[in-house]
Amino acid sequence: MAVLNAWRTARVTPLGELHTPPRMTAALLRLAVQVVLVASLWHGLYAHTGTTAGMTRDQAVTYAVLAVLASRLRELDQFAARDSVIQHMHFGTIVYWYLRPLSPQRYYALRALGEQLYGLAWALTGYAVCLAAGLVEPPGSAAVAAVFALSLLLGQWILYYVMLAIDQLCFFTLRNNAAMLILIFAQNLLSGVYAPLWFFPDWFVTLSGFLPFQATLSVPLSLYVGRIPLSDAVPALLVQAAWVTGLALFTRLVWRLAARRVISQGG
């Protein structure tokens, strides 16, 4: 029964996508256009140079395409399922999260897991197509692939806690629209989605090192393309693990504080 309940919870948001074919078609077209555009952009930027900021053309294109594919891991529309924290806070139905046999923490985690597994299916399919088309290079070795997979898992774990912290903000402000917009921009900029961090000034790279965003995407992709060699992988993985631990403790404390603010009237 526990496994069945977990499965039902995890598929909440993916079912909303699967039952809406037009939205899936739009997501496919958007992803394809993004991949083609970033690949064309970086090919064009490297048209008259061999190496820039320590990266070759193939490394840069691979990094950029993988960054687009990785963005699919957490890009589902939670509002379509009418089960986002901000919606529950607005309508006062967040109280039901605390009346179920399943704790709010576990419910939120299972739902996020389902979303990421669904997004992973998209990312892996896109990766296979891009690899076959020659848009991305394969990992340098089996060891690189294994370290990349571990780093990507840690990075998505960090991103989960960051998104959770923003959702938890609703318990204290009721709305988090502005915070979410700021988070999305900061995540894309400081994690290297828009461009690899090596193209930014040193002070910017140093500043981003004190924030968790770099560990969500830049580190895994840097390991994949070889910008971070395997000899330096352990320190990078330890930093990611430290962020996971710190954010886990922080969000656990916030869950306890949030529970004290929930009343039967909700809203």
C-alpha positions as CSV (number, residue, x, y, z in Angstrom):
1,M,0.0,0.0,0.0
2,A,2.8,2.4,0.8
3,V,4.5,1.8,-2.5
4,L,1.2,2.3,-4.3
5,N,0.5,5.6,-2.6
6,A,4.1,6.7,-3.4
7,W,3.5,5.9,-7.0
8,R,0.2,7.7,-7.2
9,T,1.8,10.8,-5.6
10,A,4.8,10.8,-7.9
11,R,2.8,10.7,-11.0
12,V,0.5,13.7,-10.2
13,T,2.3,16.3,-12.4
14,P,3.5,14.0,-15.2
15,L,-0.1,12.8,-15.7
16,G,-1.1,16.3,-16.3
17,E,1.4,16.5,-19.1
18,L,0.6,13.1,-20.6
19,H,-3.1,13.9,-20.7
20,T,-2.5,17.1,-22.6
21,P,-0.8,16.2,-26.0
22,P,-0.7,19.8,-27.2
23,R,1.4,20.8,-24.3
24,M,3.8,17.9,-24.9
25,T,4.0,18.9,-28.6
26,A,4.8,22.5,-27.6
27,A,7.5,21.3,-25.2
28,L,9.1,19.1,-27.9
29,L,9.2,21.9,-30.4
30,R,10.6,24.3,-27.9
31,L,13.3,21.9,-26.9
32,A,14.2,21.1,-30.5
33,V,14.4,24.8,-31.3
34,Q,16.5,25.6,-28.3
35,V,19.0,22.8,-29.1
36,V,19.4,23.9,-32.7
37,L,19.7,27.6,-31.8
38,V,22.4,27.1,-29.1
39,A,24.3,24.7,-31.2
40,S,24.3,27.2,-34.1
41,L,25.2,30.0,-31.8
42,W,28.3,28.3,-30.4
43,H,29.4,27.0,-33.8
44,G,29.2,30.6,-35.0
45,L,31.1,32.0,-32.1
46,Y,33.9,29.5,-32.7
47,A,34.0,30.0,-36.5
48,H,37.2,32.0,-36.5
49,T,38.9,30.6,-33.3
50,G,40.0,27.3,-32.0
51,T,40.0,27.8,-28.2
52,T,38.3,30.5,-26.1
53,A,38.3,30.7,-22.3
54,G,40.0,27.3,-22.3
55,M,37.2,25.6,-24.2
56,T,37.3,24.1,-27.7
57,R,34.3,24.5,-30.0
58,D,33.2,20.9,-29.5
59,Q,33.4,21.3,-25.7
60,A,31.4,24.6,-25.8
61,V,28.7,23.1,-28.1
62,T,28.4,20.0,-26.0
63,Y,28.2,22.0,-22.8
64,A,25.5,24.3,-24.2
65,V,23.3,21.5,-25.6
66,L,23.6,19.5,-22.4
67,A,22.6,22.6,-20.4
68,V,19.4,22.9,-22.5
69,L,18.6,19.2,-22.1
70,A,19.2,19.4,-18.3
71,S,16.8,22.2,-18.1
72,R,14.0,19.7,-18.9
73,L,14.6,17.9,-15.6
74,R,12.5,20.5,-13.7
75,E,10.4,22.3,-16.3
76,L,7.0,20.8,-15.7
77,D,4.0,23.0,-15.3
78,Q,2.8,22.4,-11.7
79,F,0.0,24.9,-12.0
80,A,-1.7,22.7,-14.6
81,A,-2.1,20.0,-11.9
82,R,-3.4,22.7,-9.4
83,D,-1.1,21.3,-6.8
84,S,1.6,24.0,-6.4
85,V,2.2,25.4,-2.9
86,I,1.3,28.9,-4.0
87,Q,-2.1,27.7,-5.3
88,H,-2.9,25.8,-2.1
89,M,-1.9,28.8,0.0
90,H,-4.1,31.1,-2.1
91,F,-7.2,28.9,-1.9
92,G,-6.6,27.8,1.7
93,T,-6.3,24.1,0.8
94,I,-2.7,23.7,2.1
95,V,-4.3,22.5,5.4
96,Y,-5.1,19.2,3.7
97,W,-1.4,18.5,3.3
98,Y,-1.4,18.2,7.1
99,L,-4.5,16.1,7.4
100,R,-3.3,13.2,5.1
101,P,-1.6,10.1,6.4
102,L,1.3,11.2,4.2
103,S,3.4,14.0,5.7
104,P,3.8,17.2,3.7
105,Q,7.5,16.7,3.5
106,R,7.1,13.2,2.0
107,Y,4.3,14.2,-0.3
108,Y,6.4,17.1,-1.7
109,A,9.4,14.9,-2.1
110,L,7.6,12.2,-3.9
111,R,5.9,14.6,-6.3
112,A,9.2,16.2,-7.1
113,L,10.7,12.8,-7.7
114,G,8.0,12.0,-10.2
115,E,8.5,15.3,-12.0
116,Q,12.3,14.7,-12.2
117,L,11.9,11.2,-13.5
118,Y,9.6,12.4,-16.2
119,G,12.0,15.2,-17.1
120,L,14.9,12.7,-17.1
121,A,13.1,10.6,-19.8
122,W,12.9,13.8,-21.9
123,A,16.5,14.6,-21.3
124,L,17.8,11.1,-22.0
125,T,15.8,10.9,-25.2
126,G,17.1,14.3,-26.3
127,Y,20.7,13.2,-25.4
128,A,20.5,10.1,-27.5
129,V,19.2,12.0,-30.5
130,C,21.9,14.7,-30.1
131,L,24.6,12.1,-29.6
132,A,23.5,10.3,-32.8
133,A,23.4,13.6,-34.7
134,G,26.9,14.6,-33.5
135,L,25.8,17.7,-31.6
136,V,27.3,16.5,-28.4
137,E,30.5,14.5,-27.7
138,P,30.4,11.3,-25.7
139,P,32.0,11.3,-22.3
140,G,35.8,10.8,-22.4
141,S,35.6,7.5,-20.5
142,A,33.4,5.3,-18.4
143,A,34.8,6.9,-15.3
144,V,33.9,10.3,-16.5
145,A,30.4,9.2,-17.3
146,A,30.0,7.7,-13.8
147,V,31.3,10.8,-12.1
148,F,29.1,13.0,-14.3
149,A,26.0,10.9,-13.4
150,L,26.8,11.2,-9.7
151,S,27.5,14.9,-9.9
152,L,24.3,15.5,-11.9
153,L,22.3,13.6,-9.2
154,L,23.8,15.7,-6.5
155,G,23.1,18.9,-8.6
156,Q,19.4,18.0,-9.0
157,W,19.2,17.2,-5.3
158,I,20.5,20.7,-4.6
159,L,18.1,22.2,-7.0
160,Y,15.2,20.4,-5.4
161,Y,16.1,21.9,-2.0
162,V,16.4,25.4,-3.5
163,M,13.0,25.1,-5.1
164,L,11.6,23.7,-1.9
165,A,13.0,26.7,0.1
166,I,11.3,29.1,-2.4
167,D,8.0,27.2,-2.0
168,Q,8.3,27.3,1.7
169,L,8.5,31.0,1.5
170,C,4.8,31.0,0.8
171,F,4.1,29.9,4.4
172,F,5.4,33.3,5.5
173,T,4.5,35.6,2.6
174,L,1.5,33.7,1.0
175,R,3.0,34.5,-2.5
176,N,6.4,33.8,-4.0
177,N,5.9,34.9,-7.6
178,A,8.7,37.6,-7.4
179,A,11.0,35.2,-5.5
180,M,10.4,32.5,-8.1
181,L,11.2,34.8,-11.0
182,I,14.4,36.0,-9.3
183,L,15.3,32.3,-8.5
184,I,14.9,31.2,-12.1
185,F,17.0,34.0,-13.4
186,A,19.7,33.5,-10.8
187,Q,19.7,29.8,-11.4
188,N,20.1,30.1,-15.1
189,L,22.8,32.8,-14.9
190,L,24.9,31.5,-11.9
191,S,24.6,27.8,-12.9
192,G,25.9,28.4,-16.4
193,V,22.8,27.7,-18.4
194,Y,23.1,30.9,-20.4
195,A,26.8,30.5,-20.9
196,P,29.7,28.6,-19.2
197,L,30.9,30.5,-16.2
198,W,34.5,30.6,-17.6
199,F,33.4,33.4,-19.9
200,F,32.5,35.6,-17.0
201,P,34.9,37.9,-15.0
202,D,36.8,36.3,-12.1
203,W,34.9,38.2,-9.5
204,F,31.6,36.8,-10.9
205,V,32.9,33.2,-10.8
206,T,34.2,33.7,-7.2
207,L,30.9,35.2,-6.1
208,S,28.9,32.3,-7.7
209,G,31.1,29.9,-5.8
210,F,29.5,31.0,-2.5
211,L,26.0,30.2,-3.8
212,P,24.5,26.7,-4.5
213,F,23.6,27.4,-8.1
214,Q,27.0,26.6,-9.6
215,A,26.8,23.2,-8.0
216,T,23.5,22.4,-9.7
217,L,24.6,22.4,-13.3
218,S,28.0,24.0,-14.0
219,V,29.9,21.3,-12.0
220,P,28.3,18.3,-13.6
221,L,28.7,19.7,-17.1
222,S,32.3,20.8,-16.4
223,L,33.1,17.2,-15.5
224,Y,31.4,15.9,-18.6
225,V,33.3,18.1,-21.1
226,G,36.6,17.7,-19.2
227,R,36.9,21.3,-17.9
228,I,37.2,19.7,-14.4
229,P,39.5,16.7,-14.7
230,L,38.8,13.5,-12.8
231,S,41.7,14.3,-10.5
232,D,39.7,17.3,-9.2
233,A,36.3,15.6,-9.2
234,V,36.4,14.5,-5.5
235,P,36.6,18.1,-4.1
236,A,33.8,19.2,-6.4
237,L,31.6,16.3,-5.4
238,L,32.3,17.0,-1.7
239,V,31.2,20.6,-2.2
240,Q,27.9,19.4,-3.8
241,A,27.4,16.9,-0.9
242,A,27.9,19.8,1.6
243,W,25.3,21.9,-0.1
244,V,22.8,18.9,-0.1
245,T,23.4,18.4,3.6
246,G,23.1,22.1,4.5
247,L,20.0,22.7,2.5
248,A,18.4,19.5,3.8
249,L,18.8,20.6,7.4
250,F,17.6,24.2,6.6
251,T,14.5,23.1,4.8
252,R,13.7,20.5,7.5
253,L,13.7,23.4,10.1
254,V,11.5,25.5,7.8
255,W,9.0,22.7,7.5
256,R,8.6,22.7,11.3
257,L,8.2,26.5,11.4
258,A,5.8,26.4,8.6
259,A,3.6,23.8,10.3
260,R,3.0,26.3,13.2
261,R,1.5,28.8,10.8
262,V,-1.0,26.5,9.2
263,I,-4.6,27.0,10.6
264,S,-7.8,25.2,9.7
265,Q,-9.2,28.2,7.8
266,G,-6.1,28.2,5.6
267,G,-5.3,31.0,3.2
